[in-house]
């Protein structure tokens, strides 16, 4: 079959017979030496062997043909060959090939890094094809519907921030709504350091663009409430290299840890639980176990009160290779953990454990214990100790979080507490007037003391523990767990009729007062 293909190819390219002859001869002569193969290909591409563009193109064809005849992977040698064979779909292979040809001056200085990132893209494309096809059949359409046309019509573009590789802006869509626009930061640290090292600006921008393309591909394949949603992408071949790739993402607010520490414990527990569910998904994703290599709070955003990871370009599906257990030490600034080398030569669970310990040191230690209900603190301490020592994996950690959530929502953690509601008078058909009153921490309202409770009995215990509290009311407001919010008051004045409300007043406060 390969001989027939060779004959057909030769017949169709008689005008390039001279180039084909020498291309095939040189390839056959140098095929056994990788360094000479590289020298041959660079000669073909830069015109050292052939000065005419037509001869260069014929040389490319000859190289690819004879590579296939000799069962050698042509993808390992030059970007143009890679572009034609990687099968990336949305990444526009034709344009990729053209751009690689124009930027061939980056070869071979950046060759290894560019080739590695292209291989990462190919792996993601191959790994996700079957799953993506199945999901599109179920959904009836491809995901990520926004494109370059929507980007051109967007207005009100304003800078949100920038990082090592990318810059992020917000924009209003012509059809309504806002998105975050993520593109390569042409003067960012990654591009600058790359240029300083290699002296190839175009290749360095390409290197950064591949990271963004990788992120786009991951966001297409990984669908979870804890991962920011990809609304679309634009691959524009007409602009400057650093802005050719633009991802259009769900817009979120930066995660502010100082502000989170001032929020009620229930909201902080929600963030930690959301993070654990995300890490569980990443440990069992369709692409295998995924590690977030740059795991920092700044890689997350809040969208409608929900935590979402927004930066996936440093995510990896590769687990560390090993020959023995000594190759599998997981190192952190303050701790190291010895892991096992599996029979297949991979460090067992290293991606999962790295994610989990980072969640412990960046999130759990700050958000879980402070102002937690006293009866739940032993369970939270167990979680902190077990994740801090990596005695728990992600499965056990999720089970422990769900146990705490069950105890909290059901009120079972209150079983052994004394009954205090008997010390209160209930006044049905009235409520207190909303307004500024004494404050407590952490309150759901900055005007007064508004706290989550399981019911009136727990509210009575809270009121007893606060010297200013004289009465409380169970409001109609609910938290994400379904628990009601109770408003605590320091006075009995300003009661107004409300058929659906009940005011609970301390008996000691009502003594001598007319209700």
Secondary structure, 3 states (H helix, E strand, C coil): CHHHHHHHHHHHCHHHHHHHHHHHHHHHHHCCCHHHHHHHHHHHHHCCCCCCHHHHHHHHHHHHHHHHHCCCCHHHCCHHHHHHHCCCHHHCHHHHHHHHHHCHHHCCCCHHHHHHHHHHHHHHHHHHHHHHHHHHHHHCCCCCCECHHHHHHCEEEEEEEECCCEEEEEEECCCCCEEEEEEECCCCHHHHHHHHHHCCHHHHHHHHHHHHHHHHHHHHHCCCCCECCEEEEEECCCCCHHHCEEEEECCCEECCHHHHHCCCHHHHHHHHHHHHHHHHHHHCECCECCEECCCCHHHEEEECCEEEECCCCCEECCCCECCCHHHCEEECCCCEEECCECCCCEECCHHHHHHHHHHHHHHHHHHCCCCCCHHHHHHHHHHHHHHHCCCCCHHHHHHHHHHHHHHHHHCHHHCCCCCCHHHEEEEEEEEECCCCCCCCCCCCCCCCEEEEECCHHHHHHHHHHCCCCCEEEEEEEECCCCCEEEEEECCCCCEEEEEEEEEEEEHHHHCCCCC
